[in-house]
Amino acid sequence: MKGTLIVLEGIDGSGKETQATLLEEKLKSQGKGVMHVSFPDYDSPSSSLVKMYLHGDFGSNPDDVNPYAASLFYAVDRFASYRMKWKSFYENGGIVIADRYTTSNMVHQMTKYEDQRKRKEFLKWLEKTEYGELELPRPDLVILLDIPLRISEALVKERAAKGGTMDIHEQHLEYLRKCHGAYQELLALYGWKRIPCTEDGKLRSIEDIGVDVEQAVCSLWQ
């Protein structure tokens, strides 16, 4: 009895963790079996290479590590999380809400290629590697929390000003811009569900966005 895998995606500052937690609470209140996972899994030793990569140990610029190598760091972390934490729960019909997933590898690593042919080759390899060779489940629904680039940049800078750290992705605003464009490209390619996080140039409330997220998820079972 296969479970349901729901992925929340979005550029930095889009509120993925907040919405994942809110969705988890709502579904549990309805009596559903739910588990919330987040990637990278920083509490696990499996994320060690991811931490080194984001810290800049392999180069201070994201382009210093090619997409295939960087993707494997994240893929192995997901493999460990799946096998050790939620495989049994998922296979017994549980609902898993993931804050980032293979979909993040798609976004963050495909931007390192300008050539569309190379991008397609990379995406094909990534799907085969994670969903095929590593046998990770494909998402039943990917929700893109779509936030304008200018707001994401401001939120990332604000977080850093308050003492938060900025990894090598966040330190390069041009890289963030490329990722924002990649999200729009993948949205169309894979048919992800887009939920706007702004209205009339202003951020929508967490509650309003949460209603749209819940409705998108509930449509899976209608």
C-alpha positions in Angstrom: 0.0 0.0 0.0 2.0 3.0 -1.3 1.7 6.2 0.6 1.6 9.8 -0.6 4.6 12.0 -1.0 4.0 15.8 -1.1 6.9 18.1 -1.8 7.0 21.8 -1.0 9.4 23.8 -3.2 10.4 27.4 -3.5 13.3 29.8 -3.6 14.9 30.8 -0.3 12.6 32.7 1.9 9.4 31.4 0.4 8.2 29.8 3.6 8.5 26.1 2.8 9.2 24.9 6.4 6.4 27.0 7.8 3.8 25.7 5.3 5.0 22.1 5.6 4.5 22.3 9.4 1.1 24.0 9.0 0.0 21.3 6.5 1.2 18.6 8.8 -0.9 20.0 11.7 -4.0 20.3 9.5 -3.8 16.7 8.1 -3.1 15.3 11.6 -6.2 17.1 12.9 -8.2 15.2 10.2 -6.9 11.9 11.6 -4.4 11.2 8.9 -1.0 9.6 9.4 1.6 12.2 8.5 5.3 12.6 8.7 7.3 15.8 7.9 10.8 15.5 6.6 13.2 18.1 5.5 16.2 18.1 3.2 19.1 18.3 3.6 18.8 16.2 6.8 21.2 18.3 8.8 20.7 16.2 12.0 22.1 13.1 10.2 25.7 12.2 9.4 24.5 11.6 5.8 24.4 15.3 5.2 28.1 15.8 5.9 29.1 16.3 2.3 26.2 18.6 1.7 27.3 20.7 4.7 30.9 20.9 3.4 29.6 21.9 -0.1 27.4 24.6 1.2 30.1 25.8 3.6 32.4 26.3 0.6 34.9 23.6 1.5 34.9 22.5 -2.2 34.9 26.0 -3.6 33.3 29.4 -2.6 31.2 29.5 -5.8 28.4 27.0 -6.6 29.9 26.5 -10.0 33.1 25.1 -8.5 31.4 21.8 -8.1 29.8 20.2 -11.2 26.0 19.4 -11.1 26.5 15.6 -11.1 28.9 15.6 -8.1 26.9 18.1 -6.1 23.6 16.2 -6.8 25.1 13.0 -5.4 25.8 14.7 -2.1 22.1 15.5 -1.7 20.9 12.2 -3.2 22.8 10.1 -0.7 21.4 12.2 2.1 17.9 11.5 0.8 18.6 7.8 0.4 19.7 7.5 4.0 16.7 9.5 5.3 14.3 7.3 3.2 15.8 4.0 4.3 16.3 4.9 8.0 13.4 7.2 8.8 10.3 7.0 6.5 10.4 4.1 4.1 8.3 1.8 6.2 5.8 4.6 7.1 5.4 5.5 3.5 5.1 2.0 2.2 2.3 1.4 4.8 0.2 4.2 3.4 1.5 7.2 5.3 1.5 10.8 4.0 5.0 12.3 3.8 5.5 16.0 3.5 8.9 16.9 2.3 10.5 20.4 2.6 12.7 20.1 -0.5 13.4 16.9 -2.3 15.0 15.6 -5.6 13.2 18.6 -7.1 15.7 20.9 -5.4 18.6 19.1 -7.0 16.8 19.8 -10.3 16.6 23.5 -9.7 19.9 24.3 -8.0 22.1 22.2 -10.2 20.5 22.6 -13.7 21.3 26.4 -13.4 24.9 25.6 -13.8 24.3 24.8 -17.4 23.2 27.5 -19.9 22.9 25.0 -22.7 19.4 23.5 -22.8 20.6 20.2 -24.2 22.9 19.8 -21.2 20.1 20.7 -18.9 17.8 18.0 -20.3 20.6 15.4 -20.1 21.2 16.3 -16.5 17.5 16.1 -15.5 17.2 12.8 -17.3 20.3 11.5 -15.4 19.0 12.8 -12.1 15.6 11.2 -12.4 17.2 7.9 -13.3 19.7 8.1 -10.4 17.3 9.1 -7.6 14.1 7.5 -8.7 15.6 4.5 -10.5 19.0 3.5 -9.1 18.4 4.7 -5.5 14.7 3.7 -5.6 13.5 6.9 -4.0 9.7 7.4 -4.5 8.5 10.0 -7.0 6.4 12.8 -5.5 2.6 12.6 -6.0 2.4 16.4 -5.8 5.0 19.2 -6.0 3.9 22.6 -4.8 5.9 25.6 -5.8 5.5 28.5 -3.3 6.2 31.2 -5.8 7.7 34.4 -4.4 9.1 37.3 -6.4 12.9 37.4 -6.6 13.2 40.8 -5.0 11.3 39.7 -1.9 13.4 36.5 -1.6 16.6 38.5 -1.8 15.4 40.9 0.8 14.4 38.0 3.2 17.7 36.3 2.8 19.6 39.5 3.5 17.4 40.2 6.5 18.0 36.7 7.9 21.7 37.2 7.5 21.5 40.6 9.3 19.8 39.0 12.2 22.7 36.6 12.7 21.7 33.8 10.3 24.3 32.2 8.1 24.3 32.4 4.3 25.5 29.4 2.4 27.3 29.6 -0.9 24.0 29.6 -2.8 22.6 32.5 -0.9 25.8 34.5 -1.0 25.6 34.7 -4.8 22.5 36.6 -5.7 23.0 36.0 -9.4 22.7 32.3 -8.6 19.4 32.9 -6.8 18.2 34.7 -9.9 19.0 31.7 -12.0 17.2 29.4 -9.6 14.1 31.6 -9.7 14.1 31.2 -13.5 14.7 27.5 -13.2 11.6 27.1 -11.0 9.4 28.6 -13.6 11.0 26.3 -16.3 10.4 23.2 -14.2 6.9 24.3 -13.2 5.9 24.0 -16.9 8.0 20.9 -17.6 6.7 18.7 -14.8 3.3 20.2 -14.1 4.0 21.4 -10.6 1.3 23.2 -8.7 2.0 26.9 -8.4 0.8 28.9 -5.4 1.6 32.6 -5.4 2.9 34.0 -2.1 2.2 37.6 -3.0 -0.8 39.6 -4.0 -0.7 43.2 -5.4 3.0 43.3 -4.6 2.6 42.3 -1.0 3.2 39.1 0.9 0.0 37.1 1.5 -0.6 35.9 5.0 0.7 32.5 6.1 -2.9 31.4 6.7 -4.1 32.4 3.2 -1.2 30.6 1.6 -1.9 27.6 3.8 -5.5 27.4 2.6 -4.3 27.1 -1.0 -1.7 24.5 0.0 -4.3 22.4 1.8 -6.7 22.6 -1.1 -4.0 21.5 -3.6 -3.2 18.5 -1.4 -6.9 17.5 -0.8 -7.4 17.5 -4.6 -5.2 14.3 -4.6 -7.9 12.4 -2.9 -11.0 13.8 -4.7 
